[in-house]
Amino acid sequence: MSVFPLVRNYIESRDHRIMNRVHQWSAPQWVRLWMICATRGGDGWLWYALAIVILLFGGPERYLAVGSSFLAAGVGIGFFLWAKRVTGRRRPCHIQPHCWSTLLPPDKFSFPSGHTITAFSIITPLMVLYPEHSAEFSFIGLSIAASRIILGMHFLSDVLVGAAAGSMLGFFALNLLR
């Protein structure tokens, strides 16, 4: 008997248990605002603004930072678009209604989290090149990842795989362009 179905069922059961708790939690207003802002920032405008700031003030590493971040993000976008079509996993918001979030998902598939892959593929090279700002970059990435779960767009495993894939892509792109 294959181990894969057992592992998949274990992960799915944990994901659904977390989904049930999150979808029933009536978060405080400040958490709602934070999560919506994090998700909207992860839609893309935050990355363009960050690239402009780095190009203006990023010192001698600025071109490497922006180039490796955008290379990793581009590959990450291609990967998650392909993976979503292959896996076809339904989103939590399509399985169970959320008690307060009414945001519409960008597509109908959940696995992996594209917002999280993009966030971690961009912040990973930045954290390596600008370690003095690692806390800020980590806060941005983790906020975007958490927002996807709290807003009912993704399961925990979608976000964990997205963070791992994005981090690997960020490291590979940085090392490739160095």
VOZA-455440 format. One record per atom (N, C-alpha, C): x, y, z; residue in one letter. Coordinates in pm, whole numbers, plus 32768, in hexadecimal, padded with zeros to 4 digits. Layout:
<sites>
XYZA ...
</sites>
This chain:
<sites>
80557F898000M 800080008000M 8058807C8000M 803380DC7FB1S 808081577FA4S 806F81B18020S 80DA81F38043V 80D8824E80B6V 809982D48090V 80A182F88010F 8071837B7FE6F 7FDF8397800BF 7F81833C7FF2P 7EF683598019P 7EE6836E80B0P 7F31832380FFL 7F2983348191L 7F5B83BE81BBL 7FC983E98181V 8000846D81A0V 7FA084D98171V 7F6D84CA80F8R 7F0F852D80C2R 7E9285388119R 7E5B84C68145N 7DE584C8819AN 7E0385098221N 7E7884ED8258Y 7EA1852C82D7Y 7EA885C482C9Y 7EEA85F3825EI 7EF686848247I 7E6D86C2822FI 7E1B868081DCE 7D9486B581BFE 7D4086C0823DE 7D46865E8294S 7CF58663830ES 7D2186D68367S 7DA486EC8372R 7DD6875C83C2R 7DB187E28381R 7DBE87EA82FFD 7D99886482B8D 7D05888782CED 7CB0882482C7H 7C20883C82D8H 7BFD88628368H 7C44882A83C6R 7C2C884F8452R 7C5288E28469R 7CC4890C8434I 7CED89988440I 7C8C89F283F5I 7C6289C8837EM 7C028A168330M 7B818A2D8380M 7B4F89C683C0N 7AD489D5840EN 7AE58A3C847DN 7B558A3784C1R 7B6E8A99852DR 7B7A8B2684F6R 7BC78B36848CV 7BDD8BBB8453V 7B5A8BF5841EV 7B0C8BA483DAH 7A918BD6839CH 7A268BFB8403H 7A338BCA847DQ 79D38BEC84E6Q 7A048C5C8541Q 7A828C888530W 7ABC8CEF8586W 7A948D798555W 7A528DC285AAS 7A2F8E4C8589S 7AA18EA685BAS 7B028EB98564A 7B7D8F018588A 7B608F9285ADA 7BB28FCC8606P 7BA5905A8626P 7BB890AE85A8P 7B82912585AAQ 7B87917D8534Q 7C1791988506Q 7C7491AB8564W 7CFE91C9853CW 7D3E915384F5W 7D1B90D8851CV 7D50906184D9V 7D159058844DV 7C9590748440R 7C55907283BCR 7C9890D4835DR 7CAC914E838CL 7CEA91B58339L 7D79918D8313L 7DC6915A8374W 7E4E912E835AW 7E5290C082F0W 7DFA905D82FDM 7DFA8FEC82A0M 7DD090188213M 7D6E906F820BI 7D43909E8187I 7DB290F28147I 7DF291488194C 7E619199815FC 7ED591408134C 7EF390D88181A 7F60907D815DA 7F42903580DAA 7EC9900380CCT 7EA58FBE8050T 7EA7901D7FDAT 7E6F90937FECR 7E6F90F67F7ER 7EFD91217F5AR 7F53912F7FBEG 7FDF914F7FA3G 802290E27F53G 800190667F73G 80398FF47F2BG 80038FE37E9FG 7F9C90327E7AD 7F66902D7DF2D 7FC990627D8AD 802F90AE7DB7G 809590DB7D59G 80C791687D6FG 807091C27D97W 809C924E7DA1W 810B92607E08W 810992137E74L 8170921D7EDAL 81F991F97EA0L 81FD91967E48W 827D916A7E10W 82B791D37DB2W 826292157D66Y 8294927F7D0DY 82C792F67D5FY 827E931B7DC7A 82AA93897E1DA 832E93667E62A 833992EB7E92L 83B492C07ED4L 842992C17E71L 841292987DF5A 847C92997D90A 84AC93287D76A 845093867D70I 847794127D5AI 84CC94457DCEI 84A194287E48V 84ED94537EBEV 857994167EBCV 858293967E9CI 860693537E9AI 865C938C7E29I 862393A37DB5L 867193DD7D48L 86A494697D6AL 865794B37DB6L 8681953B7DDCL 86E4953C7E4FL 86D194E47EB1F 871F94EB7F2DF 8769946A7F51F 876C94087EFAG 87A093847F1CG 883493707F12G 887E93D87EF1G 890F93CC7EEDG 894093777E79G 89BB93467E84P 89F892FD7E14P 89B592777DF3P 896992417E4FE 892691C07E38E 889A91CF7DFBE 8872924A7DDER 87E792637DB8R 87BB92187D3AR 881092117CD4Y 87E791CE7C59Y 87DF91367C6DY 883C91027CB9L 883990737CDAL 87BC90537D2DL 879C90A97D8BA 872790937DE2A 86A690917D91A 869290F77D40V 861691017CF3V 861390957C86V 8683907F7C43G 8687901A7BD9G 866B8F8E7C0CG 86AC8F687C79S 86968EE17CADS 860A8ED17CE6S 85D68F397D25S 854D8F307D5BS 84E78F207CECS 84F68F6E7C82F 84948F657C16F 84A68EE77BC1F 85208EB67BB3L 85358E377B6EL 84F18DC77BBBL 85098DC37C3EA 84CC8D5B7C91A 84348D657C8FA 84018DDE7C96A 836E8DF17C94A 83338DC57C0FA 83768DE37BA2G 83458DBB7B1EG 833E8D247B10G 83A88CE07B3BV 83A78C4D7B38V 833D8C177B97V 83318C567C0CG 82CC8C2C7C6EG 823F8C387C38G 82238CA37BF1I 819D8CB67BB7I 81818C477B52I 81E28C2B7AFCG 81CF8BBD7A9CG 81B98B387AE2G 82058B207B4EF 81F78AA47B98F 816D8A987BD8F 81408B017C1FF 80C08AF07C65F 804B8AEB7C05F 80528B2F7B92L 7FE68B247B30L 7FDC8A947AFCL 804F8A587AE1W 805289CD7AB3W 8021896F7B22W 8055897F7B9BA 803389257C0AA 7F9F892C7C2EA 7F6589A27C28K 7ED689AE7C48K 7E8189617BE4K 7EA589697B64R 7E58891F7AFFR 7E6888897B12R 7EE0885D7B34V 7EFB87CD7B43V 7EB487957BBEV 7EBD87DC7C2FT 7E8387A67CABT 7DEC87BB7CB2T 7DBB882D7C85G 7D2B88477C86G 7CEC884C7D10G 7D38886A7D76R 7D03886E7DFFR 7CA788E67E13R 7C3188CB7E47R 7BD089367E60R 7BFD898D7ED5R 7BD78A0C7ED0R 7BF98A6A7F3AR 7B9E8A557FB4R 7BD08A79802CP 7B7D8A6E80A4P 7AFC8ABF809AP 7B028B34805BC 7A8A8B898051C 7A218B4C7FF5C 7A488AEB7FA1H 79E88AA67F4CH 79AF8A2A7F91H 79F189FF7FFCI 79C489888046I 796889AF80B8I 798B8A1A80FEQ 793F8A478172Q 793D8ADF8174Q 78CA8B1C818DP 78C58BAF8190P 79158BE88205P 794D8C5B81EFH 799B8CA28254H 793C8CFF829FH 79548D128321C 78F48D608371C 78FD8DF78357C 79708E2B8326W 79788EBC830FW 79BF8EE4828FW 7A138E908258S 7A5D8EB681DFS 7A078EA18163S 79FF8F078113T 79B08EFE8097T 7A078F15801CT 7A8B8F11802CL 7AE48F227FB9L 7AD08EAF7F58L 7AD98ED07ED9L 7ACD8E697E72L 7B588E397E4CL 7B6A8DB77E3CP 7BED8D837E16P 7C0D8DA47D84P 7C8F8DAD7D62P 7CB48DCC7CD9P 7C9C8D597C77P 7C938CDF7CAAD 7C738C6B7C58D 7C2F8C047CB1D 7C0F8B8F7C7AK 7BC38B2E7CCAK 7C198AC57D0EK 7C9D8AC97CFBF 7CF38A617D33F 7D478A947DA6F 7D668A3A7E01S 7DA58A5E7E80S 7E398A3C7E89S 7E6389CA7E53F 7EEB89997E6CF 7F4589AE7DF5F 7FB789EF7E0FP 7FEB8A337E85P 7FC18AC57E87P 7FE28B0B7EF1S 7FBF8B997EFDS 801C8BED7EA7S 7FE48C2A7E40G 80338C807DE8G 80648CFE7E2DG 80108D3A7E81H 803A8DB07ECDH 80B48D907F22H 80B28D1A7F62T 81208CF57FBBT 819E8CD47F6CT 81918C8B7EFDI 82068C707EAAI 82458CF37E7DI 81F48D4E7E4BT 82288DCE7E1CT 826B8E1B7E8DT 82298E237F00A 82608E6D7F70A 82E88E377F9AA 82F38DB47FABF 83708D7B7FDBF 83DB8D787F6EF 83B48D6F7EF0S 84198D747E86S 84558E007E7CS 84098E657EA0I 843B8EEF7E9CI 84888F117F1BI 84548EED7F8FI 84978F19800BI 85158EC8802AI 85228E4E7FF7T 85978DFD8019T 861A8E3D7FE8T 86258E647F69P 86A18EA77F41P 86B68F2B7F8CP 864A8F717FAAL 86578FF07FF1L 868B8FDB807FL 865E8F7080BFM 868E8F528147M 87228F2D8146M 874E8EE980DDV 87DC8EC480D4V 88318F4080B9V 88048F96805FL 8853900A8037L 8849907F809AL 87DA908880E2Y 87C590F38143Y 879D90B881CAY 87F99070820BP 87D6902B8288P 87A8908982F7P 87CE910682F1E 87A191658357E 870B9181834DE 86CD915C82DFH 863D916F82CDH 85F190EA82C8H 8630907F82F5S 85F08FFB82F2S 856E8FF68341S 8569903C83B1A 84EF903B8403A 847A907883B5A 849390E68371E 842991288324E 83FB90D082AFE 845E90978267F 8439904081F7F 83EF8FC48227F 841B8F8B8296S 83D68F1682CFS 83478F3982F7S 83358FAD8335F 82AF8FD8835CF 82538FE282E2F 8286901A8276I 8236902581FCI 82108F9B81C8I 82718F4381BAG 82568EBD8184G 81F88E6C81DCG 82118E6F825EL 81BB8E2382B9L 812F8E5D82C2L 81238EE182B6S 809E8F2082B7S 804E8EF5823DS 808E8EF481CAI 80498ECA814FI 80218E37815AI 807C8DE3818AA 805D8D548198A 7FE98D3E81F9A 7FEE8D7F826CA 7F838D7082CFA 7EFE8DA38299A 7F038E0F824DS 7E868E498219S 7E3E8DE881BDS 7E898D988175R 7E4A8D3A8118R 7DFB8CCE8162R 7E2C8CA881D8I 7DE58C45822AI 7D708C878271I 7D898CF982B0I 7D228D3B8301I 7CAE8D6C82ACI 7CC88D938230L 7C5D8DC181D8L 7C168D4F818FL 7C3F8CD381ABG 7BFA8C608171G 7C1E8C4180E2G 7C8F8C7480B3M 7CB98C5C802AM 7D0A8BDC801BM 7D538BB68088H 7DAC8B438080H 7DAB8AF28100H 7DD58A7580F1F 7DED8A1E8163F 7E7C8A378194F 7E988A0B8210L 7F1E8A1A8248L 7F8689D781EFL 7F6B895F81BES 7FCF8919816BS 7FEA896580E9S 7F8889A880B0D 7F9D89FA8038D 80058A668052D 7FF98AA480C6V 80508B1380EBV 80DC8AE08110V 80E48A708157L 81678A39817BL 81B58A1080FFL 817489CE80A2V 81B789A88025V 81DD8A257FD6V 81868A887FD4G 81A58B057F8FG 821E8B4C7FC9G 82278B4F804EA 829A8B8F8090A 831B8B448071A 83168AC18077A 838E8A70805AA 83B88A807FC8A 83588A777F6DA 83798A837EDEA 83AE8B0F7EBEA 836D8B757EF4G 839A8BFD7EDBG 84248C187F12G 84408BE57F89S 84C58BF67FC4S 85308BB27F70S 85158B387F42M 85768AF27EEEM 858D8B3D7E6BM 85228B6C7E2EL 85308BB77DB1L 85818C377DC7L 85698C7A7E37G 85B48CF37E55G 86498CD87E66G 866B8C6D7EADF 86F88C487EBDF 87388C237E37F 86EF8BD37DE8F 87278BA97D66F 873B8C207D0AF 86DB8C7A7D04A 86E78CEE7CACA 875B8D477CD8A 87688D5D7D5AL 87D68DAF7D8DL 885C8D717D6AL 886B8CEF7D80N 88EA8CAC7D61N 89048CA77CCBN 889C8C9C7C7BL 88AC8C9B7BEAL 88DF8D227BB7L 88A98D8E7BEDL 88CE8E147BBDL 894E8E497BFCL 897B8E0C7C6AR 89F98E387CA8R 8A678E197C4CR 
</sites>
